[in-house]
Amino acid sequence: MPCKHCHETKERTRTEHDKLIHRLNRIEGQIRGIRGMVEKDAYCIDILVQVAAANAALNAFSKELLGDHIRTCVKEDIAAGREDTVEELVATLHKLMK
């Protein structure tokens, strides 16, 4: 039986939810800004710098989400004897590190 926090849905605290949504809103704004730069024929290097910033923001989002997943879902599943969660985490890390 999956833990109540993972595999299909994840119950997040209001703080966790708001923090993630705030990060995503900022990333979305960065992407819109990059699009605007392309539409205005901005200099390539200036666009690339903004792309690097957006990539860094997405990486920070992933790290935040992964850390939260380990502290909640993985921890609870291991405590409940669901060792397959470790394999799922390892597979996910492999995908993230491509």
PyRosetta script that sets phi, psi and omega in degrees:
from pyrosetta import init, pose_from_sequence

init()
pose = pose_from_sequence("MPCKHCHETKERTRTEHDKLIHRLNRIEGQIRGIRGMVEKDAYCIDILVQVAAANAALNAFSKELLGDHIRTCVKEDIAAGREDTVEELVATLHKLMK")
pose.set_psi(1, 125.2)
pose.set_omega(1, -179.2)
pose.set_phi(2, -65.3)
pose.set_psi(2, 152.5)
pose.set_omega(2, 176.0)
pose.set_phi(3, -64.7)
pose.set_psi(3, 160.6)
pose.set_omega(3, -176.4)
pose.set_phi(4, -70.3)
pose.set_psi(4, -11.5)
pose.set_omega(4, -175.4)
pose.set_phi(5, -99.3)
pose.set_psi(5, -14.1)
pose.set_omega(5, -172.2)
pose.set_phi(6, -135.2)
pose.set_psi(6, -177.6)
pose.set_omega(6, 171.3)
pose.set_phi(7, 77.9)
pose.set_psi(7, -33.7)
pose.set_omega(7, 176.3)
pose.set_phi(8, -127.6)
pose.set_psi(8, -51.2)
pose.set_omega(8, 178.1)
pose.set_phi(9, -139.5)
pose.set_psi(9, 170.2)
pose.set_omega(9, 180.0)
pose.set_phi(10, -138.1)
pose.set_psi(10, 120.3)
pose.set_omega(10, 175.3)
pose.set_phi(11, -83.4)
pose.set_psi(11, 114.5)
pose.set_omega(11, -179.8)
pose.set_phi(12, -107.0)
pose.set_psi(12, 150.6)
pose.set_omega(12, 173.0)
pose.set_phi(13, -68.9)
pose.set_psi(13, 161.8)
pose.set_omega(13, 178.0)
pose.set_phi(14, -58.3)
pose.set_psi(14, -39.6)
pose.set_omega(14, 179.8)
pose.set_phi(15, -64.1)
pose.set_psi(15, -46.8)
pose.set_omega(15, 178.4)
pose.set_phi(16, -59.9)
pose.set_psi(16, -47.7)
pose.set_omega(16, -179.4)
pose.set_phi(17, -58.4)
pose.set_psi(17, -51.1)
pose.set_omega(17, -177.4)
pose.set_phi(18, -62.3)
pose.set_psi(18, -39.7)
pose.set_omega(18, -179.9)
pose.set_phi(19, -63.4)
pose.set_psi(19, -44.7)
pose.set_omega(19, 179.8)
pose.set_phi(20, -67.0)
pose.set_psi(20, -44.2)
pose.set_omega(20, 179.4)
pose.set_phi(21, -62.9)
pose.set_psi(21, -40.4)
pose.set_omega(21, 178.2)
pose.set_phi(22, -59.8)
pose.set_psi(22, -46.1)
pose.set_omega(22, 178.0)
pose.set_phi(23, -60.4)
pose.set_psi(23, -45.3)
pose.set_omega(23, -179.8)
pose.set_phi(24, -63.9)
pose.set_psi(24, -38.3)
pose.set_omega(24, 177.2)
pose.set_phi(25, -62.4)
pose.set_psi(25, -40.7)
pose.set_omega(25, 178.1)
pose.set_phi(26, -65.3)
pose.set_psi(26, -42.1)
pose.set_omega(26, 178.8)
pose.set_phi(27, -64.0)
pose.set_psi(27, -43.2)
pose.set_omega(27, 178.4)
pose.set_phi(28, -59.1)
pose.set_psi(28, -40.7)
pose.set_omega(28, 176.9)
pose.set_phi(29, -63.7)
pose.set_psi(29, -40.3)
pose.set_omega(29, 177.9)
pose.set_phi(30, -62.1)
pose.set_psi(30, -42.8)
pose.set_omega(30, -179.4)
pose.set_phi(31, -64.8)
pose.set_psi(31, -42.7)
pose.set_omega(31, 176.7)
pose.set_phi(32, -61.8)
pose.set_psi(32, -38.1)
pose.set_omega(32, 177.4)
pose.set_phi(33, -64.0)
pose.set_psi(33, -40.4)
pose.set_omega(33, 177.7)
pose.set_phi(34, -63.9)
pose.set_psi(34, -43.5)
pose.set_omega(34, 177.8)
pose.set_phi(35, -59.2)
pose.set_psi(35, -43.9)
pose.set_omega(35, 178.3)
pose.set_phi(36, -61.1)
pose.set_psi(36, -37.9)
pose.set_omega(36, 177.8)
pose.set_phi(37, -63.7)
pose.set_psi(37, -41.7)
pose.set_omega(37, 178.5)
pose.set_phi(38, -64.8)
pose.set_psi(38, -44.5)
pose.set_omega(38, 179.9)
pose.set_phi(39, -61.7)
pose.set_psi(39, -30.3)
pose.set_omega(39, -179.7)
pose.set_phi(40, -94.4)
pose.set_psi(40, 11.3)
pose.set_omega(40, 178.3)
pose.set_phi(41, 56.5)
pose.set_psi(41, 43.3)
pose.set_omega(41, 177.8)
pose.set_phi(42, -65.0)
pose.set_psi(42, 159.8)
pose.set_omega(42, 179.6)
pose.set_phi(43, -62.7)
pose.set_psi(43, 137.4)
pose.set_omega(43, -174.9)
pose.set_phi(44, -52.5)
pose.set_psi(44, -45.9)
pose.set_omega(44, -177.2)
pose.set_phi(45, -62.3)
pose.set_psi(45, -40.1)
pose.set_omega(45, 178.5)
pose.set_phi(46, -62.2)
pose.set_psi(46, -40.2)
pose.set_omega(46, 177.5)
pose.set_phi(47, -65.9)
pose.set_psi(47, -45.0)
pose.set_omega(47, -179.4)
pose.set_phi(48, -60.8)
pose.set_psi(48, -36.4)
pose.set_omega(48, 177.6)
pose.set_phi(49, -63.9)
pose.set_psi(49, -40.8)
pose.set_omega(49, 178.8)
pose.set_phi(50, -69.7)
pose.set_psi(50, -35.6)
pose.set_omega(50, 175.9)
pose.set_phi(51, -62.8)
pose.set_psi(51, -42.8)
pose.set_omega(51, 178.1)
pose.set_phi(52, -60.9)
pose.set_psi(52, -39.8)
pose.set_omega(52, 178.1)
pose.set_phi(53, -65.2)
pose.set_psi(53, -40.0)
pose.set_omega(53, 178.6)
pose.set_phi(54, -66.5)
pose.set_psi(54, -40.4)
pose.set_omega(54, 176.4)
pose.set_phi(55, -61.7)
pose.set_psi(55, -42.7)
pose.set_omega(55, 178.3)
pose.set_phi(56, -62.3)
pose.set_psi(56, -39.1)
pose.set_omega(56, 179.0)
pose.set_phi(57, -66.1)
pose.set_psi(57, -41.1)
pose.set_omega(57, 176.8)
pose.set_phi(58, -64.8)
pose.set_psi(58, -39.7)
pose.set_omega(58, 177.1)
pose.set_phi(59, -63.1)
pose.set_psi(59, -41.3)
pose.set_omega(59, 178.2)
pose.set_phi(60, -63.7)
pose.set_psi(60, -39.8)
pose.set_omega(60, 176.8)
pose.set_phi(61, -61.1)
pose.set_psi(61, -46.4)
pose.set_omega(61, 179.8)
pose.set_phi(62, -60.9)
pose.set_psi(62, -42.9)
pose.set_omega(62, 179.2)
pose.set_phi(63, -62.6)
pose.set_psi(63, -42.6)
pose.set_omega(63, 178.7)
pose.set_phi(64, -61.8)
pose.set_psi(64, -47.5)
pose.set_omega(64, -178.6)
pose.set_phi(65, -66.3)
pose.set_psi(65, -42.1)
pose.set_omega(65, 178.5)
pose.set_phi(66, -63.4)
pose.set_psi(66, -44.5)
pose.set_omega(66, 178.6)
pose.set_phi(67, -60.4)
pose.set_psi(67, -42.8)
pose.set_omega(67, 178.3)
pose.set_phi(68, -63.9)
pose.set_psi(68, -40.6)
pose.set_omega(68, 179.2)
pose.set_phi(69, -61.8)
pose.set_psi(69, -44.4)
pose.set_omega(69, -179.6)
pose.set_phi(70, -65.3)
pose.set_psi(70, -43.7)
pose.set_omega(70, -177.7)
pose.set_phi(71, -68.5)
pose.set_psi(71, -22.5)
pose.set_omega(71, -177.7)
pose.set_phi(72, -112.0)
pose.set_psi(72, -77.4)
pose.set_omega(72, -172.7)
pose.set_phi(73, -58.0)
pose.set_psi(73, -53.0)
pose.set_omega(73, -176.2)
pose.set_phi(74, -64.1)
pose.set_psi(74, -46.1)
pose.set_omega(74, -179.8)
pose.set_phi(75, -59.2)
pose.set_psi(75, -45.9)
pose.set_omega(75, -179.2)
pose.set_phi(76, -67.4)
pose.set_psi(76, -40.8)
pose.set_omega(76, 179.8)
pose.set_phi(77, -64.9)
pose.set_psi(77, -42.1)
pose.set_omega(77, 178.8)
pose.set_phi(78, -63.5)
pose.set_psi(78, -43.3)
pose.set_omega(78, 178.5)
pose.set_phi(79, -61.6)
pose.set_psi(79, -30.1)
pose.set_omega(79, 179.5)
pose.set_phi(80, -87.8)
pose.set_psi(80, 2.9)
pose.set_omega(80, 177.4)
pose.set_phi(81, 87.1)
pose.set_psi(81, 10.6)
pose.set_omega(81, 179.8)
pose.set_phi(82, -89.9)
pose.set_psi(82, 80.3)
pose.set_omega(82, -177.4)
pose.set_phi(83, -68.3)
pose.set_psi(83, -20.6)
pose.set_omega(83, 179.1)
pose.set_phi(84, -62.9)
pose.set_psi(84, -19.4)
pose.set_omega(84, 176.8)
pose.set_phi(85, -62.5)
pose.set_psi(85, -33.7)
pose.set_omega(85, 178.0)
pose.set_phi(86, -63.6)
pose.set_psi(86, -43.1)
pose.set_omega(86, 178.7)
pose.set_phi(87, -64.7)
pose.set_psi(87, -38.6)
pose.set_omega(87, 176.2)
pose.set_phi(88, -61.6)
pose.set_psi(88, -42.5)
pose.set_omega(88, 178.8)
pose.set_phi(89, -64.1)
pose.set_psi(89, -43.9)
pose.set_omega(89, 179.3)
pose.set_phi(90, -61.6)
pose.set_psi(90, -44.4)
pose.set_omega(90, 178.4)
pose.set_phi(91, -61.3)
pose.set_psi(91, -40.4)
pose.set_omega(91, 178.9)
pose.set_phi(92, -64.9)
pose.set_psi(92, -43.1)
pose.set_omega(92, 178.4)
pose.set_phi(93, -61.7)
pose.set_psi(93, -38.1)
pose.set_omega(93, 177.3)
pose.set_phi(94, -61.6)
pose.set_psi(94, -42.7)
pose.set_omega(94, 178.8)
pose.set_phi(95, -64.7)
pose.set_psi(95, -40.1)
pose.set_omega(95, -178.0)
pose.set_phi(96, -70.4)
pose.set_psi(96, -25.5)
pose.set_omega(96, -174.0)
pose.set_phi(97, -97.2)
pose.set_psi(97, 13.4)
pose.set_omega(97, 179.5)
pose.set_phi(98, -63.2)
pose.dump_pdb("model.pdb")
